[in-house]
Amino acid sequence: MVYTKKTPWVLIIGIIMCVYAWLVQQQYLAGVIKYLETDKLAGEMVTMGYIFGVIGIVVGLWQQFMQPKEGHLDYYLSTIGGALLILLCVFAVKYGAEPVFKAWGAAAGKSIGWDFAKTLGINYILLGIIVGMIVVNVFKVPTWAENGVRLSRLGLKTGVILLGALYSAAELAEYSKWSIGLIFVFVLGSVGITLFMGRRRNIPTSMAGVLSAGLGVCGVSATVASAPVVNAKSSEIAYSIGTILLWGILMMFIFPPVGRALGMTYEQFGAWAGTGILNSAQVAAAALIYQPNGIETLKVAEIFNITRILVLPIIVLWLAVWYVEREQTAAKVNLLHVIVGKFPLFVLGFIVLFLLSTTGMFAPSHHAGGKFFAGEKAKLLKDEQIVVLQKAATDRPETKAALDNLIANKRVMSKEDDVLLRGMEKAKETPKEIKAVLKDAHKNAWKTSPRIGWFRDLIIWFFAFGLTGLGMQITVKAITQAGGQPLIIGTTVGTIKAVGALIAVLLLKDLINP
């Protein structure tokens, strides 16, 4: 079978990207860029525009003048068109739509007192998902782009794998001790409630099994992994996936505004999203909608998300025993084959990158989020900031000593001093102007490894690509497959999980923050 669909659009998209990069490089769009306040992204526009544009031109010319032949090369090249369509949408929302909405929101804030763009978290991740949904439901994904659009899930998984390079052993241990407890409570609790409600509402045992795995563990992946164990029908799998998609999409849009309204930190929101949102892709989407230009939220959310994925084998075993007890005609299933065959391999990739990170391959092994203590290379505070610090006071001798060291040397002298000064910065009684200087001192004391900085940029692009492509796979038909009893059970369990996780994170807020 030949997968490549002959079309001029791959070539056209490539030309558009190259022309755009050239216009930015030659500063023909300087006025527009200045108005949109995207000056810092100009270099990225040029680099990414040329890279993807050249790929589009080369592949587009090949499609026009060469005869595709059946084989692996044909299949791989057939994905380029869809990938470029997704990237074109990312370009449009990141460099155009997002800054326009920010400008409109700021104007609304001045005129009516409500910056809707900031409050609702309108950014290129959210807009990319919405644009993708419009494309598939209004215009339909063209046939030449279908293979590439399906490639978006690979982008998400690659992003998760690369995230492993950003963790240190100490940092992972800090978050894991909370994620393990929360995830076990909410995963096991969600599965148990779903099975209980399934029995009370008289839905088929197999239906209850796949629905419980999807609602409890990690959405679509868990639904598919558990289906062989409970002998689920294809229609039951479809109902479960429809329920998870409908609920997950709603939460993906609801979580960020609620988090902002409650003033949640990046760490708190990441813990909530990683625990309370059903599907892995939607966890990443919510985290990046909450913090689109950084990955602190995403990192915490994925730790909680990966923790619950690691619980999947336990849930599969539970469902196997539960199903056999209730169905006398249940066929024997090779549990080891199901667990190994259906376990998400990208989690293993994440673990490998994390292990390499602990060796110091990407940054010093003691780094936290890619940042390491700069020591003598730390940037010094300004004289006027030192004047502000001289007004600070504390009753704790050890904190006063750390403060005196900071004032004398204009930089944080040790990690121990940094911890003490961070405590002073977070104290409610500390004046705002002193907090601001202490915050700068902390930032100056830590530097980001160049390799980690490169990883961060790459991760953001993989997730932007993957989530925009995910939007192109969210059809009204798939969502409406959720109906009747599955929807009632899914809504009930999803609400309990989301609200319960929020309460737990708020109660543990001082412990979850590093």
C-alpha positions as CSV (number, residue, x, y, z in Angstrom):
1,M,0.0,0.0,0.0
2,V,1.2,3.5,-0.9
3,Y,0.5,6.0,1.9
4,T,1.7,9.2,0.3
5,K,-1.2,11.3,-1.1
6,K,0.0,13.6,-3.9
7,T,-0.7,17.2,-3.0
8,P,0.8,20.6,-3.6
9,W,0.0,21.7,0.0
10,V,3.2,20.2,1.6
11,L,5.3,22.3,-0.8
12,I,3.1,25.4,-0.2
13,I,3.3,25.1,3.6
14,G,7.1,24.8,3.3
15,I,7.3,27.9,1.1
16,I,5.1,29.9,3.5
17,M,7.3,29.0,6.5
18,C,10.5,29.9,4.6
19,V,9.1,33.2,3.4
20,Y,7.9,34.0,6.9
21,A,11.3,33.3,8.4
22,W,13.0,35.4,5.7
23,L,10.6,38.4,6.3
24,V,11.4,38.2,10.0
25,Q,15.1,37.9,9.4
26,Q,15.1,40.9,7.0
27,Q,13.0,42.9,9.6
28,Y,10.1,43.5,7.2
29,L,7.8,42.4,10.0
30,A,9.6,44.5,12.7
31,G,6.6,46.8,13.2
32,V,4.2,43.9,13.7
33,I,6.6,42.1,16.0
34,K,7.1,45.2,18.1
35,Y,3.3,45.8,18.3
36,L,2.7,42.1,19.3
37,E,5.7,42.3,21.8
38,T,7.2,39.1,20.4
39,D,10.7,40.5,19.9
40,K,12.2,37.8,22.1
41,L,10.8,35.1,19.8
42,A,12.3,36.6,16.6
43,G,15.3,34.3,16.6
44,E,13.1,31.2,17.2
45,M,10.8,32.3,14.4
46,V,13.7,32.5,11.9
47,T,15.3,29.2,13.0
48,M,12.1,27.1,13.2
49,G,10.7,28.7,10.1
50,Y,13.7,27.8,8.0
51,I,14.1,24.3,9.4
52,F,10.5,23.2,8.9
53,G,10.2,25.2,5.7
54,V,13.1,23.5,4.0
55,I,11.8,20.1,5.1
56,G,8.4,21.0,3.6
57,I,10.0,22.2,0.3
58,V,12.2,19.1,-0.1
59,V,9.4,16.6,0.7
60,G,6.9,18.7,-1.3
61,L,9.1,18.6,-4.4
62,W,9.7,14.8,-4.0
63,Q,5.9,14.3,-3.9
64,Q,5.5,16.3,-7.1
65,F,8.2,14.8,-9.2
66,M,8.9,11.3,-7.8
67,Q,6.6,8.3,-7.8
68,P,6.1,7.0,-4.3
69,K,6.8,3.3,-3.9
70,E,5.4,1.0,-1.2
71,G,7.7,0.7,1.8
72,H,8.9,2.3,5.0
73,L,10.2,5.4,3.3
74,D,6.8,6.1,1.7
75,Y,5.1,5.7,5.1
76,Y,7.4,8.0,7.0
77,L,7.4,10.7,4.3
78,S,3.6,10.5,4.2
79,T,3.6,11.9,7.8
80,I,5.4,15.1,6.9
81,G,2.3,16.8,5.4
82,G,0.2,16.4,8.6
83,A,3.2,17.3,10.8
84,L,3.7,20.5,8.9
85,L,0.0,21.4,9.0
86,I,0.1,21.0,12.8
87,L,3.3,23.2,13.0
88,L,1.7,25.8,10.8
89,C,-1.2,26.0,13.3
90,V,1.4,26.3,16.2
91,F,3.2,29.1,14.4
92,A,-0.1,30.9,13.8
93,V,-1.3,30.7,17.5
94,K,2.1,31.2,19.1
95,Y,3.4,34.1,17.1
96,G,0.0,35.7,16.1
97,A,-3.1,34.7,18.0
98,E,-1.7,34.5,21.5
99,P,-0.1,38.0,21.5
100,V,-3.2,39.5,19.9
101,F,-5.4,38.0,22.6
102,K,-3.0,39.3,25.3
103,A,-3.2,42.8,23.8
104,W,-7.0,42.6,23.7
105,G,-7.1,41.3,27.3
106,A,-4.8,44.1,28.5
107,A,-7.0,46.7,26.8
108,A,-10.1,45.1,28.4
109,G,-8.4,45.3,31.7
110,K,-7.9,49.0,31.4
111,S,-11.4,49.7,30.1
112,I,-13.6,47.3,32.1
113,G,-11.2,46.1,34.7
114,W,-11.1,42.4,33.5
115,D,-8.1,41.1,31.6
116,F,-10.0,38.1,30.2
117,A,-6.9,36.7,28.4
118,K,-5.0,36.5,31.7
119,T,-7.9,35.2,33.8
120,L,-8.9,32.5,31.3
121,G,-5.3,31.6,30.5
122,I,-5.6,32.2,26.8
123,N,-2.3,31.1,25.4
124,Y,-0.9,29.3,22.4
125,I,-1.3,25.8,24.0
126,L,-5.0,26.4,24.6
127,L,-5.5,28.1,21.3
128,G,-3.7,25.3,19.5
129,I,-6.0,22.7,20.9
130,I,-9.1,24.8,20.0
131,V,-7.8,25.4,16.4
132,G,-7.1,21.7,16.0
133,M,-10.7,20.9,17.2
134,I,-12.1,23.5,14.7
135,V,-10.0,22.0,11.9
136,V,-11.3,18.4,12.4
137,N,-14.9,19.2,13.2
138,V,-15.5,22.1,10.8
139,F,-13.1,21.6,7.9
140,K,-12.1,18.0,8.4
141,V,-8.4,16.9,8.3
142,P,-7.4,16.4,4.7
143,T,-6.4,12.9,3.6
144,W,-2.8,13.9,2.8
145,A,-2.4,15.0,6.5
146,E,-4.1,12.1,8.3
147,N,-0.9,10.1,8.9
148,G,1.0,13.1,10.2
149,V,-1.8,14.1,12.6
150,R,-1.7,10.7,14.1
151,L,2.0,11.3,14.7
152,S,1.1,13.9,17.3
153,R,0.8,11.3,20.0
154,L,4.4,10.4,19.4
155,G,5.3,14.1,20.0
156,L,3.6,14.0,23.4
157,K,5.3,10.8,24.4
158,T,8.7,12.1,23.2
159,G,8.1,15.2,25.3
160,V,7.5,13.1,28.4
161,I,10.6,11.1,27.7
162,L,12.8,14.2,27.5
163,L,11.3,15.5,30.7
164,G,13.3,12.8,32.5
165,A,16.5,14.7,31.8
166,L,15.2,17.6,33.9
167,Y,14.9,15.8,37.2
168,S,17.5,15.1,39.9
169,A,17.2,12.2,42.3
170,A,16.6,14.5,45.2
171,E,13.9,16.5,43.4
172,L,12.2,13.3,42.2
173,A,12.2,11.9,45.7
174,E,10.8,15.1,47.1
175,Y,7.7,15.0,44.8
176,S,7.4,11.2,44.7
177,K,6.8,10.9,48.4
178,W,3.6,12.9,48.0
179,S,2.6,11.6,44.5
180,I,2.7,8.0,45.6
181,G,0.4,8.5,48.5
182,L,-2.1,10.7,46.7
183,I,-2.1,8.6,43.5
184,F,-2.7,5.3,45.4
185,V,-5.6,6.9,47.3
186,F,-7.3,8.4,44.2
187,V,-6.5,5.7,41.7
188,L,-7.6,2.8,44.0
189,G,-10.5,4.9,45.2
190,S,-11.7,5.8,41.7
191,V,-11.5,2.2,40.5
192,G,-13.4,1.0,43.6
193,I,-16.1,3.6,43.3
194,T,-16.6,2.9,39.6
195,L,-16.9,-0.9,40.1
196,F,-19.3,-0.3,43.0
197,M,-21.5,2.1,40.9
198,G,-21.3,-0.3,37.9
199,R,-22.8,-3.0,40.0
200,R,-25.5,-0.8,41.5
201,R,-26.5,0.6,38.1
202,N,-26.4,-2.9,36.4
203,I,-24.0,-2.2,33.6
204,P,-22.1,-5.2,32.2
205,T,-19.1,-6.4,34.2
206,S,-16.7,-5.9,31.2
207,M,-18.0,-2.3,30.8
208,A,-17.4,-1.5,34.4
209,G,-13.9,-3.0,34.2
210,V,-12.6,-0.9,31.3
211,L,-14.4,2.2,32.6
212,S,-12.9,1.9,36.1
213,A,-9.3,1.6,34.6
214,G,-9.8,4.6,32.4
215,L,-11.3,6.8,35.2
216,G,-8.8,5.6,37.8
217,V,-5.4,5.3,36.1
218,C,-4.6,7.2,32.9
219,G,-7.5,7.5,30.6
220,V,-7.4,6.0,27.1
221,S,-4.2,4.0,27.6
222,A,-5.5,2.2,30.7
223,T,-8.9,1.5,29.0
224,V,-7.1,-0.2,26.1
225,A,-4.7,-2.0,28.5
226,S,-7.5,-3.5,30.6
227,A,-9.8,-4.4,27.8
228,P,-8.3,-7.9,27.2
229,V,-8.4,-8.8,30.9
230,V,-12.2,-8.2,31.2
231,N,-13.1,-9.3,27.6
232,A,-14.5,-5.9,26.8
233,K,-16.4,-5.4,23.6
234,S,-15.3,-2.7,21.1
235,S,-18.5,-0.8,21.8
236,E,-17.8,-0.8,25.5
237,I,-14.2,0.5,24.9
238,A,-15.7,3.2,22.7
239,Y,-18.2,4.3,25.4
240,S,-15.3,4.4,28.0
241,I,-13.1,6.4,25.7
242,G,-15.9,8.8,24.9
243,T,-16.7,9.4,28.6
244,I,-13.0,10.0,29.4
245,L,-12.6,12.4,26.4
246,L,-15.7,14.4,27.3
247,W,-14.8,14.7,30.9
248,G,-11.1,15.3,30.3
249,I,-11.7,18.0,27.8
250,L,-14.0,19.9,30.2
251,M,-11.4,19.6,33.0
252,M,-8.6,20.6,30.7
253,F,-10.4,24.0,30.3
254,I,-11.8,24.3,33.8
255,F,-8.7,23.5,35.9
256,P,-6.5,26.4,34.9
257,P,-9.0,29.2,35.7
258,V,-9.9,27.6,39.0
259,G,-6.2,27.3,39.8
260,R,-5.6,31.0,39.1
261,A,-8.7,32.0,41.1
262,L,-7.3,30.0,44.1
263,G,-3.8,31.5,43.7
264,M,-2.2,28.0,43.4
265,T,1.5,27.8,42.8
266,Y,2.9,26.0,39.8
267,E,3.7,23.0,42.1
268,Q,0.3,22.9,43.7
269,F,-1.5,23.1,40.3
270,G,0.8,20.4,38.8
271,A,0.0,18.1,41.7
272,W,-3.8,18.7,41.3
273,A,-3.8,18.3,37.5
274,G,-1.6,15.1,37.7
275,T,-4.0,13.6,40.2
276,G,-7.4,14.9,39.2
277,I,-7.5,14.9,35.4
278,L,-8.2,11.6,33.8
279,N,-6.2,11.4,30.6
280,S,-2.4,11.8,30.3
281,A,-2.5,14.1,27.3
282,Q,-5.0,16.3,29.1
283,V,-2.8,16.5,32.2
284,A,0.0,17.9,30.0
285,A,-2.4,20.3,28.3
286,A,-3.8,21.7,31.5
287,A,-0.3,22.2,33.0
288,L,0.9,24.0,29.9
289,I,-2.2,26.2,29.7
290,Y,-1.5,27.1,33.3
291,Q,2.1,27.9,32.6
292,P,2.8,28.1,28.8
293,N,6.3,29.6,29.0
294,G,7.8,27.4,31.5
295,I,7.8,23.8,32.6
296,E,7.7,23.8,36.4
297,T,4.0,23.0,36.4
298,L,4.4,20.4,33.7
299,K,7.3,18.7,35.6
300,V,5.2,18.2,38.7
301,A,2.1,17.2,36.8
302,E,4.0,14.5,34.9
303,I,5.6,13.1,38.1
304,F,2.1,12.5,39.5
305,N,0.9,11.3,36.1
306,I,3.7,8.8,35.6
307,T,3.2,7.6,39.2
308,R,-0.3,6.6,38.4
309,I,0.8,4.9,35.1
310,L,3.2,2.8,37.2
311,V,0.1,1.6,39.2
312,L,-1.4,0.2,36.0
313,P,-0.1,-3.3,36.4
314,I,-1.7,-3.5,39.9
315,I,-5.0,-2.4,38.5
316,V,-4.9,-4.9,35.7
317,L,-4.2,-7.7,38.2
318,W,-7.1,-6.4,40.4
319,L,-9.5,-6.3,37.5
320,A,-8.4,-9.8,36.4
321,V,-9.3,-11.3,39.8
322,W,-12.4,-9.2,40.1
323,Y,-13.7,-10.3,36.6
324,V,-13.0,-14.0,37.0
325,E,-14.9,-14.0,40.4
326,R,-18.0,-12.5,38.7
327,E,-17.9,-14.2,35.3
328,Q,-17.9,-18.0,35.3
329,T,-17.5,-18.1,31.6
330,A,-14.4,-15.8,31.7
331,A,-11.6,-16.9,29.4
332,K,-8.1,-17.3,30.8
333,V,-5.9,-14.4,30.0
334,N,-2.1,-14.3,30.0
335,L,-1.7,-11.4,32.5
336,L,2.1,-11.0,32.0
337,H,1.6,-10.7,28.3
338,V,-1.1,-8.1,28.7
339,I,0.9,-6.0,31.2
340,V,4.1,-6.1,29.2
341,G,2.4,-5.7,25.9
342,K,0.2,-2.8,26.9
343,F,2.5,-1.0,29.4
344,P,3.4,2.5,28.0
345,L,7.0,2.2,26.8
346,F,7.5,6.0,27.0
347,V,7.5,5.7,30.8
348,L,10.6,3.5,30.5
349,G,12.2,6.1,28.2
350,F,11.5,8.7,30.9
351,I,13.2,6.5,33.5
352,V,16.3,6.0,31.3
353,L,16.7,9.8,30.8
354,F,16.2,10.4,34.5
355,L,19.0,7.8,35.3
356,L,21.3,9.5,32.8
357,S,20.5,12.8,34.4
358,T,21.5,11.6,37.9
359,T,25.0,10.8,36.5
360,G,25.5,14.5,35.6
361,M,25.3,14.0,31.8
362,F,23.0,17.0,31.3
363,A,23.7,19.1,34.4
364,P,25.5,18.5,37.7
365,S,23.9,15.6,39.5
366,H,22.8,17.8,42.4
367,H,20.8,20.1,40.1
368,A,17.1,20.9,40.7
369,G,15.1,21.2,37.6
370,G,18.2,21.7,35.5
371,K,19.5,24.5,37.8
372,F,22.6,24.2,40.0
373,F,24.2,26.4,42.6
374,A,26.4,28.9,40.9
375,G,28.7,29.7,43.8
376,E,31.3,32.3,42.9
377,K,29.8,32.6,39.4
378,A,26.5,33.9,40.8
379,K,25.3,37.3,39.6
380,L,25.7,40.0,42.3
381,L,22.9,42.1,43.7
382,K,22.9,45.9,42.9
383,D,23.8,48.5,45.5
384,E,20.3,49.8,45.8
385,Q,19.1,46.2,46.5
386,I,21.6,45.9,49.3
387,V,20.2,49.1,50.8
388,V,16.8,47.5,50.8
389,L,18.1,44.4,52.6
390,Q,19.8,46.5,55.3
391,K,16.3,47.3,56.5
392,A,15.4,43.7,56.9
393,A,15.2,42.1,60.4
394,T,14.7,38.6,61.7
395,D,14.7,37.0,65.2
396,R,16.3,33.7,64.0
397,P,20.1,33.8,64.5
398,E,20.8,31.4,61.6
399,T,18.7,33.4,59.2
400,K,20.3,36.7,60.4
401,A,23.7,35.2,59.7
402,A,22.6,34.2,56.2
403,L,21.2,37.7,55.6
404,D,24.5,39.3,56.8
405,N,26.5,37.1,54.4
406,L,24.2,38.1,51.5
407,I,24.6,41.8,52.4
408,A,28.4,41.5,52.7
409,N,29.0,39.5,49.6
410,K,26.1,40.6,47.4
411,R,25.3,37.0,46.6
412,V,24.0,33.9,48.4
413,M,27.1,32.1,49.9
414,S,25.8,28.6,50.3
415,K,22.8,26.3,49.7
416,E,22.1,26.3,53.4
417,D,21.9,30.1,53.3
418,D,19.6,29.9,50.3
419,V,17.2,27.7,52.2
420,L,17.1,30.1,55.1
421,L,16.6,33.1,52.9
422,R,13.9,31.4,50.9
423,G,12.1,30.8,54.2
424,M,12.4,34.5,55.0
425,E,11.1,35.4,51.6
426,K,8.0,33.3,52.0
427,A,7.2,34.6,55.5
428,K,4.0,36.7,55.6
429,E,5.6,39.3,57.8
430,T,8.4,40.0,55.3
431,P,7.8,43.4,53.5
432,K,7.2,43.1,49.7
433,E,10.3,45.1,48.7
434,I,12.5,42.8,50.7
435,K,10.8,39.7,49.3
436,A,11.5,41.0,45.8
437,V,15.3,41.4,46.5
438,L,15.5,38.0,48.3
439,K,13.8,36.4,45.2
440,D,16.3,38.0,42.9
441,A,19.2,36.8,45.2
442,H,17.8,33.2,44.9
443,K,17.5,33.5,41.1
444,N,21.1,34.8,40.9
445,A,22.4,31.9,43.0
446,W,21.2,29.3,40.6
447,K,22.2,28.8,36.9
448,T,20.5,26.6,34.2
449,S,22.7,24.1,32.4
450,P,23.0,25.0,28.7
451,R,22.0,21.5,27.8
452,I,19.0,21.6,30.1
453,G,18.0,25.0,28.5
454,W,18.0,23.3,25.1
455,F,16.0,20.4,26.5
456,R,13.4,22.9,27.9
457,D,12.9,24.5,24.5
458,L,12.6,21.2,22.7
459,I,10.1,19.8,25.2
460,I,7.8,22.8,24.8
461,W,7.8,22.4,21.0
462,F,7.1,18.6,21.3
463,F,4.1,19.3,23.6
464,A,2.9,22.2,21.5
465,F,3.0,20.0,18.4
466,G,1.4,17.0,20.2
467,L,-1.4,18.9,21.9
468,T,-2.4,20.8,18.7
469,G,-2.4,17.5,16.8
470,L,-4.4,16.0,19.7
471,G,-7.0,18.8,19.1
472,M,-7.3,17.6,15.5
473,Q,-8.3,14.1,16.8
474,I,-11.1,15.3,19.2
475,T,-14.2,14.8,17.1
476,V,-17.8,15.5,18.2
477,K,-18.6,11.9,17.2
478,A,-16.0,10.5,19.6
479,I,-17.2,12.7,22.4
480,T,-20.9,11.8,21.9
481,Q,-20.1,8.1,22.2
482,A,-20.2,8.7,25.9
483,G,-23.9,8.3,26.9
484,G,-26.3,6.8,29.4
485,Q,-24.9,5.0,32.4
486,P,-21.2,5.3,31.5
487,L,-21.6,9.1,31.4
488,I,-23.4,9.2,34.7
489,I,-20.7,7.0,36.4
490,G,-17.9,8.9,34.7
491,T,-19.3,12.3,35.7
492,T,-19.8,11.2,39.3
493,V,-16.3,9.6,39.7
494,G,-14.6,12.4,37.7
495,T,-16.1,15.0,40.0
496,I,-15.2,13.2,43.2
497,K,-11.6,12.7,41.9
498,A,-11.2,16.4,40.8
499,V,-12.7,17.9,43.9
500,G,-11.1,15.4,46.3
501,A,-7.6,16.0,44.7
502,L,-8.1,19.7,45.0
503,I,-8.9,19.5,48.7
504,A,-6.0,17.2,49.3
505,V,-3.5,19.4,47.5
506,L,-4.7,22.5,49.3
507,L,-4.4,20.8,52.7
508,L,-0.9,19.7,51.7
509,K,0.1,23.0,50.0
510,D,3.0,23.8,52.4
511,L,4.4,20.3,52.0
512,I,4.1,20.0,48.2
513,N,5.9,23.4,47.6
514,P,9.7,22.8,47.5
